[in-house]
């Protein structure tokens, strides 16, 4: 069954779901995996799922020891982001047609990969089918425009090189990456995006992961970011959109704060997923309003309400899972700052009002 309210639109959707760190496909518990399950899958809406950094080992890792080693390389050092980016980009290369709408969803480091994909499409465009061998070079060319210490002459040289590359190998049906009036991505939806691609966060890894245009997402038509209020791990610092870009977007870009820690928002706790349900339903509604096609039966199965109905308000009282104390050894704690102009989801106010005076009152510092 499909969402009949959107069946009159014949444009195709290409939906990419990029999951967070160490989420195997069979777990199926994150909001990205649920978004993939929720999406109508037919010849009008094509879907792609990537389990994320630190999952299943590298393609060359065959033995159990080799797979375990490469998974930990992804978890600790962030290895695999480049590979995930290349694979998602290749999916678009092989499937894009003129007029297609691109939807990108991501959680955690998968959210950062999705934002890097968006930045890459802005920087070098989309290669035409049959040039898959050039994808690693396109990624390198995209990343080369990221270092902040380039001279103006170097920046101009890289810009000319990107233009030449895109004109020679680019898909002529894809929106022009050098025309700022063109939007290459229709919808970007991310849950608790973090920039760090490795727990140890060494300087060399930071340089490798400095993908440009991941904060200034001006080639996106609509963007939504769900952020966790109660995440305290310093290594999981939130990676926000540029505030000036959000302010100038006239509502096209929005960041919304939700109660819970990182995985409460992204949805990895099987014992109580009430809070992740709230962030998930919000994102589904935002994406559907732009043409994302929803399977109502899947929605009802996941959230136990009919598609289009509001969630019960008391889900806002779901469990906030604590950060394990061992994380203090990997960087310590910090409180996430909420800006005076930020948006806070109504469920947060509900939780504050309905826990006041109880054994566990909820009282984050919110904008007045």
PALUM-720435 format. One line per 5 residues: number of its first residue (from 1); for each residue x negated, y negated, z negated of C-alpha. Coordinates in nm, 2 decimals. Layout:
BEGIN
NUM	X,Y,Z | ... $
END
This chain:
BEGIN
1	0.00,0.00,0.00 | -0.13,-0.34,0.08 | -0.06,-0.69,-0.04 | 0.22,-0.78,0.21 | 0.20,-1.15,0.12 $
6	-0.12,-1.18,0.31 | -0.05,-0.94,0.60 | 0.03,-1.22,0.84 | -0.33,-1.33,0.85 | -0.51,-1.13,1.12 $
11	-0.86,-1.26,1.05 | -1.10,-0.99,0.92 | -1.25,-0.99,0.57 | -1.60,-0.86,0.51 | -1.62,-0.79,0.13 $
16	-1.95,-0.73,-0.04 | -1.96,-0.61,-0.40 | -2.30,-0.63,-0.56 | -2.32,-0.47,-0.91 | -2.54,-0.55,-1.21 $
21	-2.84,-0.37,-1.35 | -2.83,0.01,-1.39 | -2.47,0.06,-1.30 | -2.44,0.40,-1.13 | -2.14,0.43,-0.88 $
26	-1.98,0.71,-1.08 | -1.95,0.49,-1.39 | -1.70,0.27,-1.21 | -1.65,0.05,-1.51 | -1.77,-0.30,-1.41 $
31	-1.55,-0.57,-1.26 | -1.75,-0.55,-0.94 | -1.68,-0.18,-0.91 | -1.31,-0.25,-0.99 | -1.30,-0.52,-0.73 $
36	-1.43,-0.28,-0.47 | -1.16,-0.02,-0.58 | -0.89,-0.30,-0.57 | -0.97,-0.42,-0.22 | -0.75,-0.30,0.07 $
41	-0.98,-0.09,0.30 | -0.88,-0.09,0.67 | -0.99,-0.23,1.00 | -0.90,-0.58,0.89 | -1.09,-0.57,0.55 $
46	-1.42,-0.40,0.55 | -1.59,-0.33,0.22 | -1.95,-0.27,0.09 | -2.07,-0.17,-0.26 | -2.42,-0.18,-0.40 $
51	-2.47,-0.03,-0.75 | -2.75,-0.29,-0.82 | -3.10,-0.33,-0.95 | -3.25,-0.03,-1.14 | -3.00,0.23,-1.02 $
56	-3.07,0.57,-0.86 | -3.44,0.50,-0.80 | -3.60,0.38,-0.48 | -3.52,0.54,-0.15 | -3.86,0.71,-0.15 $
61	-3.83,0.85,-0.50 | -3.73,1.21,-0.48 | -3.82,1.38,-0.81 | -3.64,1.32,-1.13 | -3.95,1.15,-1.28 $
66	-3.99,0.93,-0.97 | -3.63,0.82,-0.98 | -3.65,0.75,-1.36 | -3.97,0.55,-1.30 | -3.82,0.33,-1.03 $
71	-3.50,0.27,-1.23 | -3.71,0.14,-1.52 | -3.91,-0.07,-1.28 | -3.58,-0.23,-1.18 | -3.47,-0.28,-1.54 $
76	-3.79,-0.41,-1.68 | -3.96,-0.57,-1.38 | -3.67,-0.66,-1.16 | -3.79,-0.45,-0.87 | -3.52,-0.38,-0.61 $
81	-3.37,-0.72,-0.57 | -3.53,-0.77,-0.23 | -3.42,-0.42,-0.12 | -3.06,-0.49,-0.23 | -3.06,-0.82,-0.05 $
86	-3.19,-0.66,0.27 | -2.92,-0.39,0.26 | -2.63,-0.63,0.20 | -2.76,-0.86,0.48 | -2.78,-0.56,0.72 $
91	-2.42,-0.47,0.65 | -2.32,-0.81,0.76 | -2.54,-0.79,1.07 | -2.38,-0.47,1.18 | -2.02,-0.57,1.12 $
96	-1.98,-0.94,1.16 | -1.75,-1.08,1.44 | -1.67,-1.43,1.52 | -1.42,-1.58,1.27 | -1.47,-1.31,1.01 $
101	-1.45,-1.43,0.65 | -1.72,-1.32,0.41 | -1.64,-1.25,0.05 | -1.93,-1.19,-0.20 | -1.87,-1.06,-0.55 $
106	-2.15,-0.99,-0.81 | -2.22,-0.93,-1.17 | -2.53,-1.01,-1.37 | -2.84,-0.96,-1.15 | -2.60,-0.85,-0.88 $
111	-2.45,-1.20,-0.90 | -2.79,-1.34,-0.84 | -2.85,-1.11,-0.55 | -2.51,-1.23,-0.40 | -2.61,-1.59,-0.44 $
116	-2.95,-1.51,-0.28 | -2.75,-1.36,0.01 | -2.55,-1.68,0.04 | -2.88,-1.88,0.04 | -3.03,-1.66,0.30 $
121	-2.73,-1.71,0.53 | -2.77,-2.08,0.49 | -3.15,-2.07,0.56 | -3.19,-1.83,0.85 | -2.83,-1.75,0.95 $
126	-2.73,-1.40,1.05 | -2.94,-1.19,1.29 | -2.77,-1.02,1.58 | -2.71,-0.64,1.58 | -3.00,-0.44,1.70 $
131	-3.26,-0.65,1.53 | -3.25,-0.47,1.20 | -3.63,-0.42,1.21 | -3.66,-0.80,1.16 | -3.46,-0.81,0.83 $
136	-3.77,-0.79,0.60 | -3.92,-1.08,0.80 | -3.60,-1.28,0.77 | -3.60,-1.23,0.39 | -3.97,-1.33,0.38 $
141	-3.89,-1.64,0.58 | -3.60,-1.73,0.35 | -3.81,-1.68,0.04 | -4.10,-1.89,0.18 | -3.88,-2.20,0.17 $
146	-3.85,-2.16,-0.21 | -4.18,-2.27,-0.37 | -4.14,-2.61,-0.52 | -4.51,-2.71,-0.47 | -4.49,-2.73,-0.09 $
151	-4.59,-3.05,0.07 | -4.35,-3.24,0.30 | -4.55,-3.13,0.60 | -4.52,-2.77,0.49 | -4.15,-2.80,0.44 $
156	-4.10,-2.94,0.79 | -4.31,-2.66,0.94 | -4.10,-2.40,0.76 | -3.78,-2.57,0.88 | -3.90,-2.56,1.24 $
161	-4.00,-2.20,1.20 | -3.66,-2.10,1.07 | -3.49,-2.29,1.35 | -3.69,-2.11,1.61 | -3.63,-1.77,1.45 $
166	-3.25,-1.83,1.42 | -3.22,-1.95,1.78 | -3.41,-1.65,1.92 | -3.27,-1.37,1.71 | -2.96,-1.51,1.55 $
171	-2.60,-1.40,1.61 | -2.45,-1.67,1.84 | -2.10,-1.61,1.69 | -2.21,-1.68,1.33 | -2.17,-2.03,1.19 $
176	-2.47,-2.25,1.25 | -2.69,-2.25,0.94 | -2.84,-2.58,1.03 | -2.50,-2.76,1.05 | -2.41,-2.85,0.70 $
181	-2.05,-2.89,0.80 | -2.03,-2.51,0.87 | -1.97,-2.27,0.58 | -2.12,-1.92,0.62 | -1.95,-1.77,0.32 $
186	-1.57,-1.79,0.26 | -1.56,-1.69,-0.11 | -1.83,-1.63,-0.37 | -1.71,-1.48,-0.70 | -1.96,-1.39,-0.98 $
191	-1.94,-1.27,-1.33 | -2.20,-1.40,-1.57 | -2.48,-1.47,-1.32 | -2.83,-1.45,-1.46 | -3.14,-1.56,-1.28 $
196	-3.40,-1.34,-1.45 | -3.46,-1.03,-1.24 | -3.67,-0.85,-1.51 | -3.67,-0.83,-1.88 | -4.04,-0.91,-1.91 $
201	-4.00,-1.22,-1.69 | -4.37,-1.25,-1.60 | -4.48,-1.56,-1.40 | -4.55,-1.35,-1.08 | -4.20,-1.21,-1.10 $
206	-4.04,-1.55,-1.14 | -4.23,-1.67,-0.83 | -4.12,-1.36,-0.63 | -3.76,-1.42,-0.73 | -3.74,-1.79,-0.65 $
211	-3.48,-1.76,-0.38 | -3.37,-2.11,-0.26 | -3.02,-2.24,-0.25 | -2.88,-2.01,-0.51 | -2.76,-2.30,-0.73 $
216	-2.67,-2.55,-0.45 | -2.41,-2.33,-0.28 | -2.29,-2.59,-0.04 | -2.24,-2.34,0.25 | -1.96,-2.16,0.05 $
221	-1.60,-2.26,0.10 | -1.48,-2.15,-0.24 | -1.69,-2.03,-0.54 | -1.59,-1.91,-0.89 | -1.82,-1.82,-1.18 $
226	-1.70,-1.65,-1.50 | -1.94,-1.72,-1.79 | -1.97,-1.55,-2.13 | -1.95,-1.78,-2.43 | -2.10,-1.53,-2.68 $
231	-2.40,-1.39,-2.50 | -2.71,-1.47,-2.71 | -3.00,-1.28,-2.55 | -3.25,-1.53,-2.43 | -3.35,-1.30,-2.14 $
236	-2.99,-1.32,-2.02 | -2.98,-1.70,-1.98 | -2.68,-1.80,-1.77 | -2.76,-1.92,-1.42 | -2.51,-2.19,-1.33 $
241	-2.42,-2.38,-1.02 | -2.57,-2.72,-0.99 | -2.34,-2.96,-1.18 | -2.36,-3.23,-0.91 | -2.26,-2.98,-0.65 $
246	-1.96,-2.87,-0.85 | -1.85,-3.22,-0.93 | -1.86,-3.32,-0.56 | -1.67,-3.01,-0.45 | -1.32,-3.14,-0.54 $
251	-1.23,-2.81,-0.70 | -1.37,-2.58,-0.44 | -1.64,-2.47,-0.69 | -1.55,-2.38,-1.05 | -1.72,-2.23,-1.35 $
256	-1.50,-2.09,-1.63 | -1.60,-1.99,-1.98 | -1.45,-1.67,-2.13 | -1.48,-1.52,-2.48 | -1.73,-1.23,-2.50 $
261	-2.08,-1.12,-2.43 | -2.24,-1.05,-2.09 | -2.08,-0.71,-2.04 | -1.75,-0.81,-2.20 | -1.71,-1.05,-1.90 $
266	-1.86,-0.81,-1.64 | -1.68,-0.51,-1.78 | -1.91,-0.23,-1.89 | -1.76,-0.13,-2.23 | -1.52,0.16,-2.20 $
271	-1.40,0.15,-2.56 | -1.23,-0.19,-2.53 | -1.21,-0.38,-2.19 | -0.94,-0.63,-2.28 | -1.18,-0.93,-2.24 $
276	-1.31,-0.81,-1.91 | -0.95,-0.76,-1.79 | -0.90,-1.13,-1.84 | -1.20,-1.23,-1.64 | -1.12,-0.97,-1.38 $
281	-0.76,-1.09,-1.33 | -0.87,-1.45,-1.31 | -1.12,-1.37,-1.03 | -0.87,-1.15,-0.84 | -0.61,-1.44,-0.84 $
286	-0.87,-1.69,-0.73 | -0.99,-1.47,-0.44 | -0.65,-1.36,-0.33 | -0.55,-1.73,-0.30 | -0.81,-1.75,-0.02 $
291	-0.71,-1.44,0.17 | -0.86,-1.15,-0.01 | -0.63,-0.85,0.03 | -0.53,-0.67,-0.29 | -0.39,-0.32,-0.33 $
296	-0.10,-0.38,-0.58 | -0.09,-0.01,-0.69 | -0.46,-0.02,-0.78 | -0.41,-0.35,-0.96 | -0.13,-0.20,-1.17 $
301	-0.33,0.12,-1.24 | -0.63,-0.09,-1.36 | -0.46,-0.36,-1.56 | -0.12,-0.19,-1.65 | 0.08,-0.49,-1.52 $
306	0.23,-0.55,-1.18 | 0.03,-0.75,-0.94 | 0.14,-1.11,-0.97 | 0.24,-1.07,-1.34 | 0.04,-1.23,-1.62 $
311	-0.16,-1.02,-1.86 | -0.03,-0.99,-2.22 | -0.17,-1.28,-2.42 | -0.30,-1.06,-2.70 | -0.57,-0.92,-2.47 $
316	-0.76,-1.23,-2.57 | -0.80,-1.07,-2.91 | -1.00,-0.78,-2.77 | -1.33,-0.68,-2.92 | -1.64,-0.89,-2.87 $
321	-1.93,-0.64,-2.86 | -2.24,-0.75,-3.05 | -2.58,-0.79,-2.89 | -2.81,-0.51,-3.02 | -3.07,-0.65,-3.26 $
326	-3.35,-0.48,-3.06 | -3.30,-0.74,-2.79 | -3.46,-1.00,-3.02 | -3.79,-0.83,-2.95 | -3.75,-0.90,-2.58 $
331	-3.72,-1.28,-2.61 | -3.51,-1.37,-2.91 | -3.17,-1.54,-2.93 | -3.02,-1.86,-2.80 | -2.67,-2.02,-2.80 $
336	-2.53,-2.10,-2.46 | -2.45,-2.47,-2.43 | -2.10,-2.57,-2.31 | -2.10,-2.90,-2.13 | -1.83,-3.16,-2.22 $
341	-1.68,-3.14,-1.87 | -1.67,-2.76,-1.85 | -1.36,-2.55,-1.80 | -1.26,-2.30,-2.07 | -1.01,-2.03,-2.00 $
346	-0.68,-2.06,-2.20 | -0.74,-1.71,-2.35 | -1.03,-1.86,-2.55 | -0.80,-2.12,-2.72 | -0.55,-1.84,-2.79 $
351	-0.82,-1.63,-2.96 | -0.92,-1.93,-3.17 | -0.56,-2.01,-3.28 | -0.48,-1.65,-3.36 | -0.79,-1.56,-3.56 $
356	-0.80,-1.88,-3.77 | -0.78,-1.80,-4.14 | -0.84,-1.43,-4.08 | -1.13,-1.20,-4.16 | -1.31,-1.28,-3.83 $
361	-1.23,-1.63,-3.72 | -1.34,-1.73,-3.38 | -1.49,-2.07,-3.35 | -1.73,-2.15,-3.07 | -1.82,-2.51,-3.01 $
366	-1.59,-2.62,-2.72 | -1.54,-2.95,-2.54 | -1.27,-3.16,-2.70 $
END
